[in-house]
Amino acid sequence: MESFNGGAHTGHSSDDRLLQGEYTVDVFDFIRQAWELFRQDPGKYIGFSLILFVVYLIEQIFGVLLDPEKYGGAYQYHSPEMYPAMALVLIVISVVLSLLTIPLNVGFSIVGFKQMSDQKPDFSDFFHGYRYWTSLIASALVQGVIVFIVLFVVAIVAVFIREFARNTFLHDIATLFVLLMLLLFLVSLIYITVIYIFSQMLIIDRRLGFWQAMELSRKVVSKQWFSVFGLVFIVGLLNILGALAFIVGLLITVPVSNLALAVAYRDIFGLQSSDW
């Protein structure tokens, strides 16, 4: 079995060096190593991927039930007076399910870390993200709030521009301004996703609080943002190809793409723990 312990527990990149951007992002080498990790135990990875798909499917079902006008769903057999109460129940269930799934997202990283440290992972290791539930949830919520604030500001500016231009000579190009604002939001969303890409792994490996993890990820990634963006783009493209392969391909590409990010974390930050 190929050893993946190259950067683990060595402190090969101090935080000072990382904050200066002194690290290398080799996207295709990360993916190669991720594929080797997957090949070592494909059954576990595919099994966990199936569990994730079932969980996400359940979330989507509740999303359908929340739209009575479009889908009918659970509303069609009840009187309109019951809609608010049913909607509240479904919203609560949907939010709870979303919160419960966040720790599952680090399952691939945890198992990958164990493999890279020459440990033999058990299937139960995929669920060890619940050990860090509070920090992982807080990180996800804060990032969601940041995205919401950006969206709110962009929406307000877009509405202002359209209203201002309605009765002026700018009327004909108002739509262009609105489209540019939407593009700005999309760029902002991508930027936020990339700078915080390692925050969850910093939480489970270094046991950092959510804000410290987010800040360290932001400061390090911002030094080589385009390189890390290239990694995120390629793994995203990998999953698109997996989806095109009759969805079944996602059972392979989802684990491999997550493992590629875990390998990148190991190579950039180094693994500081031995138990995740």
Residue pairs with C-beta under 8 A, 6 or more apart in sequence:
1 40
2 36
3 118
4 33
4 36
4 37
4 115
4 116
4 117
4 118
4 263
4 266
5 116
5 117
5 118
6 266
6 267
7 13
7 266
7 267
7 270
7 271
8 116
8 117
8 266
8 270
8 271
9 117
9 270
9 271
9 272
9 274
10 270
11 270
11 272
12 270
13 22
13 23
13 268
13 269
13 270
15 216
17 23
18 220
18 223
18 268
18 269
19 219
19 220
19 223
20 223
21 220
21 223
21 224
23 220
23 224
23 267
23 268
24 267
25 224
25 227
25 228
25 230
25 231
25 264
25 268
26 267
27 230
27 231
27 234
27 260
28 234
30 231
30 260
30 261
30 263
30 264
30 267
31 234
31 235
31 238
31 256
31 260
33 259
33 260
33 263
34 112
34 256
34 257
34 258
34 259
34 260
34 262
34 263
35 256
35 259
37 112
37 115
37 116
37 259
37 263
38 45
38 252
38 255
38 256
38 259
40 115
41 115
41 121
42 252
44 111
44 121
44 123
44 126
45 108
45 111
45 255
46 251
46 252
46 255
47 123
48 107
48 108
48 111
48 123
48 126
48 255
49 250
49 251
49 254
49 255
50 251
51 104
51 126
52 101
52 104
52 254
53 250
55 97
55 101
55 104
56 101
58 97
59 94
59 97
59 98
59 101
62 90
62 93
62 94
62 97
63 94
64 71
64 73
65 71
65 73
65 74
65 75
65 90
66 73
66 87
66 90
66 91
66 94
67 73
68 74
68 75
68 76
68 83
74 86
74 90
75 82
75 83
75 86
78 86
99 137
102 129
102 133
102 136
102 137
102 140
103 127
103 129
103 130
103 132
103 133
103 136
103 137
104 126
104 127
104 129
105 129
105 200
106 129
106 132
106 136
106 200
106 201
106 203
106 204
107 125
107 126
107 127
107 128
107 129
108 126
108 254
108 255
108 258
108 259
108 262
109 200
109 201
109 204
109 258
109 259
109 261
109 262
109 265
109 276
110 121
110 125
110 126
110 128
110 129
110 204
110 276
111 121
111 125
111 126
112 258
112 259
112 262
112 263
113 204
113 205
113 262
113 266
113 271
113 273
113 276
114 120
114 121
114 125
114 276
115 121
116 262
116 263
116 266
116 271
117 271
117 274
119 274
125 276
128 204
128 276
129 136
129 204
131 204
132 203
132 204
132 207
135 203
135 208
135 209
135 210
135 213
136 200
136 203
136 204
136 210
138 210
138 211
139 196
139 199
139 200
139 203
139 210
139 213
139 214
142 210
142 211
142 214
143 192
143 196
143 199
143 214
146 192
147 188
147 189
147 192
150 185
150 188
150 189
150 192
151 185
154 181
154 182
154 184
154 185
154 188
155 181
157 181
158 177
158 178
158 181
158 182
161 174
161 177
161 178
161 181
162 174
162 175
162 177
162 178
164 170
165 171
165 173
165 174
165 177
166 174
170 177
190 229
191 225
193 232
194 221
194 225
194 228
194 229
194 232
195 217
195 218
195 221
195 222
195 225
196 214
196 217
196 218
196 221
197 217
197 221
197 228
197 232
197 261
198 213
198 216
198 217
198 220
198 221
198 261
198 264
198 265
198 268
198 269
199 210
199 213
199 214
199 216
199 217
200 213
201 261
201 262
201 265
201 269
202 208
202 212
202 213
202 216
202 217
202 265
202 269
203 209
203 210
203 213
204 273
204 276
205 265
205 269
205 271
205 272
205 273
205 276
206 213
206 269
206 272
206 273
207 273
208 216
220 268
220 269
221 228
228 264
231 260
231 261
231 264
235 257
235 258
235 260
235 261
236 257
238 253
238 256
238 257
239 250
239 253
239 254
239 257
241 249
241 253
242 249
242 250
242 251
242 252
242 253
242 254
243 249
243 250
